[in-house]
Amino acid sequence: MTLSYFWSILFLSLHAMVPITLTAAGEVVGERAGLFNIGLEGILLLSAFTGALGAEAGGWPVGLLVGIGTGAVVGLFFGLINAYWKGNQLITGVGINLFALGFVAFGLQALGTPGFHDVPRDVRLPAIQTPVGGLSPIVFLALAMPFAIHWFLNRTRAGLWVRAVGENPEAADVAGVPVELVRLLATTFGAALAGLAGAYMSISWMGSVTKEMAAGRGFIALATVVFSGLRPILTLAGGFIFGFFDSLATWIANIPGVKEAIPWQFVSTIPYIATLLVVTGVIGRVRFPKALGIPYRRE
């Protein structure tokens, strides 16, 4: 019986890790190029909302595309402001988060379902049946994406450009690399993956939209980037750690006797505490790109 509970938690962990892994892996690309985006929380929330509306309008493929597009558009604006217009990356990210909170709350109110909107089952992304149960196709994508990004960053010319503009944009510029364009495309790609993660949450995993559904996952993804040391494959481990403790907290909160004795709000902090402990252990040993967060201005 205990073993069956363990396998159940692992199965749930695969779904819970997806938003963290996809968002963190995309952010690795942006940070390798020299831009850090703390607006990931807002992107997850916005794309979950727009992805749900897209799915209801044209089915789950449209929902996924709308979610990706939402993330890409936000990332494009972030890149324009910070790569080309030399804005403050921290303030821009905070602005994205605040806009998302207000926009989604207003959108849910406009739909006539304040605070909560249920996505019809017939427009949700269908699961793939496996011997261990139904898995969303996005789970398999999340498992593969960190490896694809690792290959891109370390085995392609474009990946070399991304790393160069993050480490030494002056030298990259002299070598003919379009620094601003590379940074723009890198952060747009990262935000598009966060958009996919948000759409996954609403039309595949949770099947609903709430104004609190991001629940700090954007910030946990940033912590996962730190944990990984900007190595894409390690974002998979960081995402699974959070997913495991998130699922464990849900399981504990529903054990008869426990849920009456311990407030569920306390139990729900377990994955966040675990993530903080993991990040605390590695924060001093992480080496970030030298030009991270520094606007590039030609002399």
C-alpha positions in Angstrom: 0.0 0.0 0.0 2.8 2.4 0.9 4.5 1.6 -2.4 1.4 2.4 -4.3 1.1 5.8 -2.5 4.7 6.5 -3.5 4.1 5.7 -7.1 1.0 7.9 -7.1 3.0 10.8 -5.7 5.7 10.3 -8.4 3.0 10.2 -11.1 1.5 13.5 -9.8 5.0 15.0 -9.6 5.4 14.5 -13.4 2.5 16.9 -14.0 3.4 19.3 -11.2 7.0 19.7 -12.5 6.0 20.8 -16.0 5.3 24.6 -15.4 8.5 24.9 -13.4 10.7 23.0 -15.9 9.5 24.7 -19.0 9.6 28.2 -17.5 13.0 27.7 -16.0 14.5 26.1 -19.1 13.3 29.1 -21.2 14.6 31.6 -18.6 18.1 29.9 -18.9 18.2 31.0 -22.5 17.3 34.6 -21.7 19.8 34.8 -18.8 22.5 33.2 -20.9 22.0 36.2 -23.3 22.2 38.7 -20.4 18.5 39.5 -19.6 16.7 38.3 -16.5 13.0 38.4 -16.4 11.2 38.2 -13.1 7.9 38.7 -14.8 7.6 34.9 -15.3 4.8 34.8 -12.7 2.8 37.2 -14.7 3.4 35.4 -18.0 2.2 32.1 -16.5 -1.0 33.8 -15.2 -1.7 35.7 -18.4 -1.1 32.7 -20.7 -3.2 30.5 -18.6 -6.1 32.9 -19.0 -5.7 33.6 -22.7 -4.9 29.9 -23.4 -8.2 28.9 -21.8 -10.1 31.5 -23.9 -8.3 30.3 -27.0 -9.2 26.6 -26.3 -12.8 27.5 -25.8 -12.9 29.4 -29.0 -11.1 26.9 -31.2 -10.1 23.8 -29.3 -6.9 22.9 -27.4 -4.5 23.4 -30.3 -5.6 27.0 -30.5 -5.4 27.3 -26.7 -1.8 26.2 -26.7 -0.9 28.5 -29.6 -2.6 31.4 -27.9 -0.7 30.7 -24.7 2.6 30.5 -26.5 1.8 33.6 -28.4 0.9 35.5 -25.2 4.2 34.6 -23.7 6.1 35.5 -26.8 4.4 38.9 -27.1 5.2 39.7 -23.5 8.7 38.6 -24.0 9.0 40.7 -27.1 8.0 43.8 -25.2 10.4 42.9 -22.4 13.2 42.5 -24.9 12.4 45.7 -26.7 12.4 47.7 -23.5 15.5 46.2 -22.1 17.7 45.2 -25.0 17.0 48.1 -27.4 15.7 50.9 -25.0 18.1 50.0 -22.2 15.3 49.9 -19.6 15.5 48.5 -16.0 14.9 44.8 -16.2 13.8 44.5 -12.6 11.1 47.2 -12.9 9.9 45.8 -16.2 9.4 42.3 -14.7 7.6 43.7 -11.7 5.4 45.7 -14.1 4.5 42.5 -16.0 3.5 40.7 -12.8 1.3 43.6 -11.6 -0.4 43.9 -15.0 -1.1 40.2 -15.1 -2.7 40.3 -11.6 -5.0 43.1 -12.6 -5.8 41.9 -16.1 -6.7 38.4 -15.2 -8.8 39.5 -12.2 -10.7 41.9 -14.4 -11.0 39.3 -17.2 -12.5 36.7 -14.8 -14.9 39.4 -13.6 -15.9 40.2 -17.2 -16.6 36.5 -17.9 -19.1 36.5 -15.0 -17.0 34.1 -12.9 -15.1 36.3 -10.4 -12.0 34.5 -9.2 -12.6 31.2 -11.0 -13.3 30.0 -14.5 -13.8 26.3 -15.4 -12.5 25.1 -18.8 -14.9 22.7 -20.4 -13.6 19.2 -20.5 -14.2 18.8 -24.3 -11.7 21.5 -25.1 -8.9 20.4 -22.8 -5.7 18.7 -24.1 -6.4 15.0 -24.1 -4.0 12.8 -22.1 -1.9 10.0 -23.5 -2.7 6.7 -21.9 0.3 4.9 -20.5 0.7 1.8 -18.2 0.9 4.1 -15.2 -2.0 6.3 -16.2 -2.9 9.2 -18.4 -0.1 11.7 -19.0 -0.4 15.0 -20.8 1.7 15.3 -24.0 3.3 18.4 -22.5 4.9 16.2 -19.8 7.0 14.5 -22.5 7.8 17.9 -24.1 9.0 19.2 -20.7 11.2 16.1 -20.2 12.8 16.7 -23.7 13.1 20.5 -23.8 16.0 20.9 -21.4 18.1 18.5 -23.4 17.2 20.3 -26.6 18.1 23.6 -25.1 21.4 22.2 -23.8 22.2 21.0 -27.3 21.3 24.4 -28.8 23.4 26.4 -26.4 26.5 24.2 -26.6 26.4 22.7 -30.1 25.1 25.4 -32.5 26.4 28.7 -33.8 23.3 30.5 -32.6 23.8 29.1 -29.1 27.4 30.4 -29.1 26.0 33.9 -30.0 23.6 33.7 -27.0 26.4 32.8 -24.6 28.7 35.4 -26.1 26.3 38.4 -25.7 25.7 37.3 -22.1 29.4 37.0 -21.2 31.0 39.8 -23.3 28.7 41.8 -25.5 31.4 44.2 -26.5 33.5 41.4 -28.0 30.5 39.8 -29.6 29.5 43.2 -31.2 33.1 43.6 -32.6 32.8 40.1 -34.0 29.6 41.1 -35.9 27.0 39.5 -33.6 23.8 41.6 -33.3 23.7 41.9 -29.6 20.3 43.5 -29.2 18.6 41.2 -31.6 20.1 38.1 -30.0 19.0 39.2 -26.6 15.5 40.1 -27.9 15.1 36.6 -29.5 16.5 34.8 -26.5 14.1 36.4 -24.0 11.2 36.1 -26.4 11.8 32.4 -26.7 12.1 32.0 -22.9 8.8 33.8 -22.4 7.1 31.7 -25.1 8.0 28.6 -23.1 6.5 30.2 -20.0 3.4 30.9 -22.1 3.2 27.2 -23.0 3.6 26.3 -19.4 0.7 28.7 -18.4 -1.6 27.3 -21.1 -0.7 23.8 -19.9 -1.9 24.7 -16.4 -5.3 25.8 -17.5 -6.2 23.5 -20.4 -4.4 20.3 -19.4 -3.4 20.0 -15.8 -5.8 22.0 -13.7 -8.6 22.5 -16.2 -9.5 25.9 -14.8 -8.3 29.5 -14.3 -8.1 31.4 -11.1 -6.4 34.7 -10.3 -4.0 33.0 -8.0 -3.2 29.9 -10.1 0.4 30.8 -10.8 0.9 30.5 -7.0 4.5 31.6 -7.0 5.6 29.1 -9.7 7.2 31.9 -11.7 9.4 32.8 -8.8 10.1 29.1 -8.1 11.2 28.8 -11.8 13.7 31.7 -11.1 15.0 29.8 -8.1 15.3 26.7 -10.2 17.5 28.6 -12.7 19.8 29.5 -9.8 19.7 25.9 -8.6 20.7 24.7 -12.1 23.6 27.1 -12.4 22.1 28.1 -15.8 22.5 24.5 -17.0 19.3 23.5 -18.8 19.3 19.8 -18.0 19.4 20.6 -14.3 16.2 22.6 -14.5 14.6 19.2 -15.0 15.9 18.1 -11.6 14.8 21.4 -10.0 11.3 21.1 -11.5 10.9 17.6 -10.3 12.0 18.5 -6.8 9.3 21.1 -6.6 6.8 18.9 -8.3 7.5 16.0 -5.9 7.0 18.2 -2.8 4.0 19.9 -4.3 2.4 16.5 -4.8 3.5 15.3 -1.4 1.9 18.3 0.2 -1.4 17.6 -1.6 -1.3 14.0 -0.5 -0.5 14.9 3.2 -3.2 17.5 3.3 -5.8 14.8 2.4 -4.7 12.1 4.8 -7.6 11.5 7.3 -6.7 13.0 10.6 -3.9 15.2 9.3 -6.2 17.6 7.5 -8.1 18.1 10.7 -5.0 18.5 12.9 -2.8 20.7 10.6 -4.1 23.6 8.6 -3.8 23.0 4.8 -2.2 26.4 4.4 0.7 25.2 6.5 1.1 22.0 4.6 1.0 23.8 1.2 4.2 25.7 2.2 6.2 22.4 2.0 7.3 22.7 -1.7 8.3 26.3 -1.3 10.3 25.6 1.9 12.0 22.7 0.2 12.9 24.8 -2.8 14.3 27.6 -0.7 16.5 25.1 1.2 17.8 23.6 -2.0 18.6 27.0 -3.5 20.2 28.2 -0.3 22.7 25.4 -0.6 23.9 26.4 -4.1 23.4 30.1 -4.3 27.0 31.0 -3.5 28.5 28.6 -6.0 26.5 29.7 -9.1 28.4 31.6 -11.8 26.2 34.0 -13.8 27.1 35.6 -17.1 29.2 38.7 -16.6 26.8 41.0 -18.4 23.6 39.6 -16.9 21.3 42.5 -16.1 23.6 45.1 -17.6 22.3 47.1 -20.6 24.7 47.1 -23.5 25.6 50.5 -24.9 28.1 51.0 -27.7 30.9 53.4 -26.9 
